[in-house]
């Protein structure tokens, strides 16, 4: 049984639960307890605060964990990063009161200023790299209210949409790091648990590989077949099968969402017809 620590609530919890479900790992959360065993896969999930996950994995209380990169970098615990997961993206940024933005000329503005944050280590490293002496005030909870109540002159905190900063009359001025969800693992896993982790990673890869991909089928005139195949970036090469109607073939391929409409337009202009687009749930490479 592999024990995985995940955040007990919030956006990272929602994204993680969605990933596990897509990977065929079923969890009953109707009566949430600290530890829940999955069905269909030898995994149990430990629900924790996000800032407790790195230490829990490093100490071996949990075998693996899904945690924000910001928390992992701040806690600096000894654990291995197995995979970047690409969701729950945010950034750690410095923000100042809007009335000060005209005076802001760069990082040197923070010299001698008091900055409120829940990430003192990351902030200290950034200030040291830039030769700035700032007074770092550690605060848990609603960091963004610190300037408004006179507790600090600036903040260093997580930013997603920026709406929280705007509502507190703050202006983001420096992005220090980008963050996303990470799959981390304890460094002393037994061979049996490493094997389960590899199976889990295989399932995650299948889910992530299918993201933003579409399975496309079309009918193509044989005289334009070579030109149509030339514009398709398929995984290796598209599948081409003859149709019952003479002179036509069925072409199957996988397209990335980012270039989908551009390629579909080219296919239409080359004579492709009956284009059918299907979502892809899993993709084994």
C-alpha positions in Angstrom: 0.0 0.0 0.0 1.4 3.4 -1.1 0.4 6.3 1.2 0.0 9.7 -0.6 -0.3 13.0 1.2 -2.5 15.6 -0.5 -3.9 19.0 0.5 -7.2 18.7 2.4 -9.0 21.6 0.7 -8.7 24.3 -1.9 -7.9 24.4 -5.6 -5.0 22.0 -5.3 -7.3 19.5 -3.5 -9.8 19.8 -6.3 -7.2 19.4 -9.1 -5.5 16.5 -7.3 -8.8 14.6 -6.8 -9.7 15.1 -10.4 -6.3 13.7 -11.5 -6.6 10.6 -9.2 -10.1 9.9 -10.5 -9.0 10.1 -14.1 -6.2 7.7 -13.2 -8.7 5.2 -12.0 -8.1 5.7 -8.3 -11.5 6.0 -6.5 -11.7 7.7 -3.1 -14.8 8.0 -0.9 -14.9 11.6 0.4 -18.5 11.6 1.6 -17.3 11.0 5.2 -13.8 12.5 5.0 -11.3 11.2 7.6 -7.6 11.9 7.9 -6.7 8.7 6.0 -8.8 7.2 3.2 -8.1 3.9 1.3 -8.7 3.9 -2.4 -10.5 1.3 -4.4 -9.0 -0.2 -7.5 -5.4 0.6 -6.7 -3.1 -0.1 -3.7 -3.1 3.5 -2.4 -4.3 5.3 0.7 -4.6 9.1 0.8 -3.6 11.2 3.8 -5.3 14.6 3.9 -3.1 17.4 5.3 -2.4 21.1 5.3 -0.3 22.0 2.3 2.6 23.2 4.4 2.8 19.9 6.3 3.1 17.7 3.2 6.9 18.2 2.4 7.9 17.2 5.9 5.5 14.3 6.1 6.9 12.8 2.9 10.6 13.6 3.8 10.1 11.8 7.2 8.5 8.8 5.6 5.1 9.2 7.3 3.8 9.4 3.7 5.5 7.7 0.8 4.6 10.4 -1.7 2.7 13.6 -1.9 1.2 16.1 -4.3 2.1 19.6 -3.2 2.5 23.1 -4.5 6.1 23.9 -5.7 5.9 27.1 -3.6 5.5 25.1 -0.4 8.1 22.5 -1.4 10.7 25.2 -2.1 9.9 27.0 1.1 10.1 24.0 3.4 13.3 22.6 1.9 12.7 19.1 3.0 14.6 16.1 1.6 12.3 14.5 -0.9 12.5 13.7 -4.6 10.5 15.5 -7.3 9.0 12.7 -9.4 6.9 14.7 -11.8 5.7 18.2 -12.5 1.9 18.0 -12.8 1.1 21.1 -14.7 -2.0 22.2 -12.7 -2.7 24.5 -9.8 -0.4 27.1 -11.4 0.3 30.3 -9.6 3.3 32.7 -8.9 5.0 34.1 -5.9 5.2 37.9 -6.3 6.0 41.1 -4.5 3.2 43.7 -4.3 3.0 47.2 -3.0 0.2 49.7 -2.3 -1.1 51.3 -5.5 -0.4 54.8 -4.2 3.3 53.8 -4.2 3.6 52.5 -7.7 4.7 55.8 -9.2 7.7 55.8 -6.8 8.6 52.2 -7.7 11.9 52.0 -9.7 12.9 48.4 -9.1 13.8 45.8 -6.4 15.9 48.4 -4.6 12.6 50.1 -3.6 12.3 47.4 -0.9 15.6 48.3 0.8 14.7 49.0 4.4 11.0 48.3 3.9 9.0 45.8 6.0 7.5 43.0 3.9 4.8 40.6 5.2 5.0 37.0 3.9 4.3 33.4 4.6 7.4 32.5 2.5 10.4 34.0 4.3 13.0 31.6 2.9 12.2 32.2 -0.7 11.9 35.9 -0.2 15.2 36.1 1.8 17.0 34.3 -1.0 15.6 36.7 -3.6 16.5 39.8 -1.6 20.0 38.4 -1.0 20.5 37.8 -4.7 19.5 41.4 -5.4 21.6 42.9 -2.6 18.5 44.3 -0.8 18.2 44.6 3.0 14.5 44.2 3.9 12.7 43.6 7.1 10.8 40.3 6.5 7.8 39.9 8.8 6.4 36.4 8.9 2.6 36.2 8.9 0.2 33.3 8.4 -3.2 33.8 6.9 -4.3 36.9 5.1 -1.0 38.4 4.1 -2.6 40.9 1.7 -4.2 42.9 4.5 -0.9 43.8 6.1 -0.2 47.1 4.3 -3.8 48.3 4.9 -3.5 47.9 8.7 0.0 49.3 8.9 1.7 46.0 9.6 4.0 46.2 6.5 4.8 48.4 3.5 4.7 45.5 1.0 3.8 41.8 0.7 5.2 38.7 -0.8 2.5 36.1 -1.5 0.8 33.7 -4.0 -0.9 35.3 -6.9 -3.3 33.5 -9.3 -5.7 35.9 -11.0 -4.6 39.0 -9.1 -8.1 39.8 -8.0 -7.2 39.6 -4.2 -4.5 42.2 -4.8 -6.8 44.5 -6.6 -9.5 44.2 -3.9 -6.8 45.2 -1.3 -5.5 48.1 -3.4 -2.2 46.5 -4.1 0.0 46.4 -7.2 2.1 43.4 -8.3 5.6 44.7 -9.1 7.9 41.7 -9.1 7.4 38.0 -9.9 9.9 35.9 -8.0 9.0 32.4 -9.0 6.4 30.4 -10.9 4.7 27.4 -9.1 2.7 24.4 -10.0 1.7 21.1 -8.4 4.5 18.5 -7.9 4.5 14.8 -7.3 7.2 14.2 -4.6 8.4 11.0 -3.0 10.2 9.8 0.0 13.8 8.8 -0.7 13.8 5.6 1.2 10.9 3.7 -0.5 11.0 -0.1 -0.5 11.1 -1.8 -3.9 7.5 -2.8 -3.5 6.4 0.8 -3.0 8.6 2.0 -5.8 6.8 -0.4 -8.1 3.4 1.0 -7.0 4.7 4.5 -7.6 5.8 3.6 -11.1 2.4 2.2 -11.8 0.8 5.4 -10.5 3.1 7.5 -12.6 2.2 5.4 -15.7 -1.4 6.2 -15.1 -0.7 9.9 -14.6 1.3 10.0 -17.8 -1.6 8.5 -19.7 -4.0 11.1 -18.4 -1.6 14.0 -18.9 -0.6 12.9 -22.4 -4.3 13.1 -23.4 -4.8 16.7 -22.2 -5.5 19.2 -25.0 -5.5 16.4 -27.6 -8.3 15.5 -30.0 -8.9 12.4 -32.1 -9.8 13.5 -35.7 -11.4 11.4 -38.4 -12.1 12.6 -41.9 -12.9 11.5 -45.4 -10.2 12.5 -48.0 -10.1 12.3 -51.8 -7.2 10.1 -52.8 -5.9 12.6 -55.3 -5.3 15.1 -52.4 -4.3 12.4 -49.9 -0.6 13.2 -50.0 -1.1 16.9 -49.4 -3.6 16.2 -46.6 -1.2 13.8 -44.8 1.6 16.4 -45.1 -0.2 18.9 -42.9 -1.1 16.4 -40.2 1.4 16.3 -37.3 0.2 12.9 -35.9 2.0 11.1 -33.1 3.9 9.1 -35.7 1.9 9.2 -38.9 -1.8 9.2 -39.6 -3.9 6.1 -40.2 -5.2 5.9 -43.8 -7.8 3.3 -44.7 -9.7 2.9 -48.1 -13.5 3.7 -48.1 -16.1 1.6 -49.9 -16.6 4.6 -52.2 -13.8 4.4 -54.8 -11.4 7.3 -54.9 -11.8 8.1 -51.1 -10.0 7.2 -47.9 -10.6 7.6 -44.2 -7.8 9.4 -42.4 -7.4 9.2 -38.6 -5.0 11.3 -36.5 -4.4 13.1 -33.2 -4.2 16.9 -33.1 -3.1 19.3 -30.3 -5.8 21.8 -29.3 -3.3 24.7 -29.8 -3.0 24.1 -33.5 -6.4 22.4 -34.1 -8.3 25.2 -35.9 -5.4 26.2 -38.1 -5.0 22.6 -39.3 -8.7 22.0 -39.7 -8.9 25.0 -42.0 -6.1 23.6 -44.2 -7.8 20.2 -44.3 -11.0 21.8 -45.5 -9.2 23.7 -48.2 -7.5 20.5 -49.4 -10.9 18.7 -49.9 -11.3 16.8 -46.6 -15.0 16.1 -45.7 -17.0 14.7 -42.9 -14.4 15.7 -40.3 -15.3 14.2 -36.9 -13.6 15.4 -33.7 -13.5 13.2 -30.5 -12.1 13.9 -27.0 -9.3 11.6 -25.8 -9.6 10.4 -22.2 -6.3 8.5 -21.9 -3.3 8.1 -24.3 -0.6 5.5 -23.8 2.6 6.5 -25.5 
